Amino acid sequence: ASPADARGAASGEPATALIATAEDRGSFSVPCAYSHSAGDDPIVHPGHAGLSHRHDFFGATTTDAASTDDTLLTGGTTCRSVADRSAYWSPQLRAGETPVTPTEVVAYYRTPVGVDARAVEPLPNGLEMVAGDPYTESEQDPEVVRWSCGASGPSSPVPVHCPSPGATLGLWLTFAPCWDGTNLGSADHYSHLAPVGAGGCPESHPVVLPEVQVEVRYPTIPPGDLSLASGPLTGGHGDVLVAWAGDHMPSETAICLRTNTRCDVS
């Protein structure tokens, strides 16, 4: 992949497609420290404080049940990029009766595999994104939800105690990048977005957005049976409420994702 191809397209010169592959695709990343925990979910239970199972929140420091992208943009953030006021959250993990406080999330923004990088559009503020099913008792697709000890450790459908010294547990969540172009949310919280198919984004969801993958990182976990506040151990999931200040998201999309260039900071 070459940034020169994108520059050629911008100048009106012929340009070859920049098809992203798993080994060669544009990306940038944002680490965001743990902020707080609460029984709130501004996507699934908006305006109803305490109605949700307990979540761990990252990024925006003001996230509660009433949060919107407008309220998030006026508050602080734990993200290394101060422009990222997005709210990220996942269910609380427990070892026995002890809550395991995560250290951070790293949010990876990537050119989706199999699409022309030049077609990627910035994430719109207010977009609601959910990955995983909190209530399923079946193993979920590891391409969407997986647990592992370290980035390259074996994939597990449920959280585990890491056997190797120094290896820490992570929850990896991948959000669908194809958008219907109209709705920032939907009644089921999923159907306004769709995964990439063999031919790219489906006609029903024609707008190519950055593929967001979130890694929730945990410290060394104390002894005890592991459980999730949401219920079944197989119910790993997470949410993002998009809120980026200024022109940072459009700029990063243009510089890194549309040119298929890695710009990761972590």
C-alpha positions as CSV (number, residue, x, y, z in Angstrom):
1,A,0.0,0.0,0.0
2,S,1.3,3.5,-0.8
3,P,0.2,6.9,0.4
4,A,1.1,8.1,-3.1
5,D,-2.0,6.2,-4.5
6,A,-4.3,8.3,-2.2
7,R,-2.5,11.5,-3.2
8,G,-3.0,10.6,-6.8
9,A,-6.7,10.1,-6.3
10,A,-7.0,13.5,-4.5
11,S,-5.3,15.3,-7.4
12,G,-7.5,13.6,-10.0
13,E,-4.8,11.3,-11.3
14,P,-5.6,7.6,-11.9
15,A,-5.0,5.6,-8.8
16,T,-5.1,1.9,-8.0
17,A,-7.3,0.6,-5.2
18,L,-5.7,0.3,-1.8
19,I,-7.3,-2.9,-0.6
20,A,-6.5,-3.5,3.0
21,T,-5.4,-7.0,4.2
22,A,-4.9,-8.4,7.7
23,E,-1.1,-7.9,7.2
24,D,-1.3,-4.5,5.6
25,R,-3.9,-2.0,6.7
26,G,-4.0,1.5,8.1
27,S,-4.4,2.0,11.8
28,F,-4.1,4.3,14.7
29,S,-4.6,3.5,18.4
30,V,-5.6,5.4,21.6
31,P,-4.9,4.0,25.1
32,C,-7.5,5.1,27.7
33,A,-7.0,4.5,31.4
34,Y,-9.8,3.1,33.6
35,S,-12.1,5.8,34.8
36,H,-14.9,4.5,37.0
37,S,-17.5,1.7,37.5
38,A,-21.3,2.1,37.7
39,G,-24.5,0.2,37.0
40,D,-25.2,2.5,34.0
41,D,-25.5,2.0,30.3
42,P,-26.3,5.1,28.2
43,I,-26.9,3.0,25.1
44,V,-29.1,0.1,26.4
45,H,-30.7,1.9,29.3
46,P,-30.4,5.7,28.5
47,G,-31.6,7.9,31.3
48,H,-32.1,5.1,33.8
49,A,-29.3,5.3,36.4
50,G,-28.4,2.0,38.1
51,L,-30.7,-0.1,35.9
52,S,-27.8,-1.9,34.1
53,H,-25.4,-4.6,35.4
54,R,-22.2,-3.0,36.6
55,H,-19.8,-1.8,33.9
56,D,-16.2,-0.5,33.9
57,F,-15.8,2.8,32.1
58,F,-12.8,4.2,30.2
59,G,-12.2,7.4,28.3
60,A,-14.8,10.0,29.1
61,T,-14.8,10.7,32.8
62,T,-18.4,11.9,33.0
63,T,-20.1,8.8,31.5
64,D,-23.4,7.9,33.2
65,A,-26.8,6.7,32.1
66,A,-27.7,10.1,30.7
67,S,-24.6,10.7,28.6
68,T,-24.7,11.8,25.0
69,D,-21.9,12.8,22.7
70,D,-22.7,16.4,23.5
71,T,-22.2,15.9,27.3
72,L,-19.1,13.8,26.7
73,L,-17.5,16.5,24.6
74,T,-17.8,19.0,27.5
75,G,-16.1,16.7,30.0
76,G,-12.6,15.2,30.6
77,T,-11.0,12.0,29.3
78,T,-8.5,9.4,30.4
79,C,-7.4,8.8,26.9
80,R,-3.9,9.7,25.8
81,S,-5.4,11.7,22.9
82,V,-7.3,14.5,24.6
83,A,-9.5,14.8,21.5
84,D,-11.0,11.4,22.3
85,R,-13.9,12.0,24.6
86,S,-15.6,8.8,23.6
87,A,-17.0,6.5,26.3
88,Y,-15.9,2.9,26.3
89,W,-17.3,0.3,28.7
90,S,-17.4,-3.4,29.4
91,P,-18.9,-5.6,32.1
92,Q,-17.2,-5.8,35.5
93,L,-15.0,-8.9,36.0
94,R,-14.9,-10.5,39.4
95,A,-12.7,-13.1,41.1
96,G,-14.8,-14.7,43.7
97,E,-16.5,-11.7,45.4
98,T,-13.6,-9.3,44.5
99,P,-14.1,-6.9,41.6
100,V,-11.1,-6.9,39.2
101,T,-10.4,-3.3,38.3
102,P,-9.0,-3.1,34.7
103,T,-6.0,-0.9,34.0
104,E,-7.0,0.5,30.6
105,V,-8.4,-0.1,27.2
106,V,-6.5,0.3,24.0
107,A,-8.8,1.3,21.2
108,Y,-7.5,0.4,17.7
109,Y,-9.0,2.2,14.7
110,R,-8.2,0.3,11.5
111,T,-9.0,0.1,7.8
112,P,-11.4,-2.8,7.5
113,V,-9.9,-5.9,5.7
114,G,-11.1,-6.3,2.2
115,V,-12.2,-2.7,1.5
116,D,-10.6,0.1,-0.5
117,A,-8.9,2.2,2.1
118,R,-9.8,5.4,0.2
119,A,-13.5,4.8,0.9
120,V,-13.2,4.9,4.7
121,E,-15.2,7.7,6.3
122,P,-14.7,9.2,9.8
123,L,-16.8,7.8,12.7
124,P,-19.7,10.3,13.3
125,N,-20.1,11.6,16.8
126,G,-23.0,10.1,18.6
127,L,-22.6,6.7,16.9
128,E,-23.6,3.8,19.3
129,M,-21.5,0.7,18.9
130,V,-22.1,-2.7,20.7
131,A,-20.0,-5.9,20.2
132,G,-20.9,-9.2,21.8
133,D,-24.0,-10.6,23.5
134,P,-24.1,-10.2,27.3
135,Y,-26.6,-12.9,27.9
136,T,-25.6,-15.7,25.6
137,E,-24.6,-19.1,27.1
138,S,-23.0,-20.2,23.8
139,E,-19.4,-19.5,22.7
140,Q,-19.3,-16.3,20.6
141,D,-17.4,-15.7,17.4
142,P,-13.8,-15.2,18.4
143,E,-13.5,-12.6,15.6
144,V,-15.9,-10.5,17.6
145,V,-15.3,-11.5,21.2
146,R,-12.3,-13.3,22.7
147,W,-10.3,-13.5,25.9
148,S,-6.5,-14.2,25.9
149,C,-3.4,-14.0,28.0
150,G,-1.4,-11.4,26.2
151,A,-2.1,-10.3,22.6
152,S,-0.8,-13.5,21.1
153,G,-2.1,-16.0,23.7
154,P,-4.6,-18.7,22.8
155,S,-8.1,-17.5,22.4
156,S,-10.7,-18.4,25.0
157,P,-14.5,-17.8,24.9
158,V,-14.4,-17.1,28.7
159,P,-12.1,-15.2,31.0
160,V,-9.3,-17.3,32.5
161,H,-6.5,-17.1,35.1
162,C,-3.3,-16.6,33.1
163,P,-0.8,-19.4,33.9
164,S,2.4,-17.8,32.7
165,P,4.2,-15.2,34.9
166,G,3.8,-11.8,33.5
167,A,1.0,-12.7,31.1
168,T,-2.1,-10.6,31.8
169,L,-5.7,-11.1,30.7
170,G,-7.3,-9.1,27.9
171,L,-10.8,-8.9,26.5
172,W,-10.8,-8.2,22.8
173,L,-13.9,-6.8,21.2
174,T,-14.3,-6.0,17.5
175,F,-17.2,-3.7,16.3
176,A,-18.8,-4.0,12.9
177,P,-17.6,-1.2,10.5
178,C,-20.3,-0.9,7.9
179,W,-22.9,1.7,8.6
180,D,-26.4,2.3,7.1
181,G,-25.4,6.0,6.7
182,T,-28.5,7.3,8.6
183,N,-29.0,5.9,12.0
184,L,-26.6,6.5,14.9
185,G,-28.4,3.8,16.9
186,S,-31.1,1.2,16.5
187,A,-33.7,-0.5,18.7
188,D,-31.7,-3.7,19.0
189,H,-28.4,-1.7,19.2
190,Y,-26.8,-3.7,16.4
191,S,-28.7,-3.4,13.1
192,H,-27.5,0.1,12.1
193,L,-24.1,-1.5,11.7
194,A,-23.0,-4.6,9.8
195,P,-19.8,-6.7,9.2
196,V,-17.8,-6.5,6.0
197,G,-18.8,-9.3,3.6
198,A,-16.8,-11.0,0.8
199,G,-17.5,-8.1,-1.5
200,G,-17.0,-5.3,1.0
201,C,-19.8,-3.5,2.9
202,P,-23.4,-4.7,2.0
203,E,-25.7,-2.5,0.0
204,S,-27.9,-2.0,3.0
205,H,-24.9,-0.6,5.0
206,P,-22.8,1.1,2.3
207,V,-20.7,3.5,4.4
208,V,-17.3,2.2,5.3
209,L,-16.2,3.3,8.8
210,P,-13.0,2.5,10.7
211,E,-13.1,-0.9,12.2
212,V,-12.9,-0.4,16.0
213,Q,-11.2,-3.1,18.1
214,V,-11.0,-2.5,21.9
215,E,-8.6,-4.4,24.1
216,V,-9.6,-4.3,27.8
217,R,-6.5,-4.9,29.9
218,Y,-6.5,-6.4,33.4
219,P,-3.8,-6.6,36.1
220,T,-2.8,-9.9,37.7
221,I,-6.1,-11.4,38.8
222,P,-6.4,-12.7,42.4
223,P,-7.5,-16.3,43.1
224,G,-11.2,-17.2,42.9
225,D,-13.8,-18.3,40.4
226,L,-14.2,-15.7,37.6
227,S,-17.6,-14.2,36.8
228,L,-19.0,-11.3,34.8
229,A,-21.5,-8.8,36.3
230,S,-23.7,-9.3,33.2
231,G,-24.3,-13.1,33.8
232,P,-22.9,-16.0,31.7
233,L,-19.1,-16.3,31.4
234,T,-19.6,-16.5,27.7
235,G,-21.3,-13.1,27.6
236,G,-18.3,-10.9,27.0
237,H,-19.3,-7.6,25.4
238,G,-18.6,-4.0,25.2
239,D,-19.9,-0.6,24.0
240,V,-18.6,2.6,22.5
241,L,-20.4,6.0,22.4
242,V,-18.4,8.0,19.9
243,A,-17.3,11.6,20.8
244,W,-14.2,13.1,19.3
245,A,-13.4,16.8,19.6
246,G,-12.4,19.0,16.8
247,D,-11.1,17.6,13.5
248,H,-9.0,14.9,15.0
249,M,-11.1,11.9,13.8
250,P,-11.4,13.2,10.2
251,S,-7.7,14.0,10.2
252,E,-6.5,10.6,11.5
253,T,-8.9,8.9,9.1
254,A,-7.4,10.8,6.1
255,I,-3.8,10.5,7.1
256,C,-3.7,6.9,8.4
257,L,-6.7,4.9,7.3
258,R,-7.4,6.2,3.8
259,T,-3.7,5.8,2.9
260,N,-3.5,2.4,4.5
261,T,-0.7,3.6,6.8
262,R,0.0,2.4,10.4
263,C,0.1,5.3,12.8
264,D,-0.2,3.5,16.1
265,V,1.0,5.2,19.2
266,S,1.1,2.2,21.5
